[in-house]
Amino acid sequence: MLQINSKGQSFSLDLLAALIIFLIVLGFVVSNYSEALVSANNLNEKIVLQRKAFSAMELLTSTKGKPENWNELNFTDINSIGLLNSEKKASEEKLSAFINLDYTESKNLLGLNELDYFFSFTGEDSIESGLQLDANVQVDSVVLRRIVSYKGSEAVVELKVYKI
């Protein structure tokens, strides 16, 4: 009878040791999975940020907007904004209309609804629009630059899109 009890105790200790090892391994797996999930989520947010920034920059620097005379219309009649005129050059009138749009309205028209932006146009005229971040603020952002023709020379369009 003494042998039966000692085997049972030995079996219980083996089971306890295996259970402890299993729980430790399970803890490591769950911890690494959580980190991988957070990392994948951050990567996905960066990709979305890049796509929306690229799309907004393409609207501004590669299209005339819809309708093409959007700069003469009320906000409610505008489908999208673009800075080009009929000669595929940046239009002074459209630039002026863009910087005079309400910030929230311009974000919506650029497809940046939940994001923020800062727009800079440097050429014969220098124009800025949007929300400029303090240099000390660290956020995920995408900065795109394009060269456009403006008043017979080149100008640089810079768009910084970020999420606070």
Secondary structure by P-SEA (a helix, b strand, c coil): caaaaaaaaaaaaaaaaaaaaaaaaaaaaaaaaaaaaaaaaaaaaaaaaaaaaaaaaaaacccccccccccccccccccccccccccccccaaaaaaaaaccaaaaaaaaccccccbbbbbbccbbbbbcccccccccccbbbbbbbbbcccbbbbbbbbbbcc
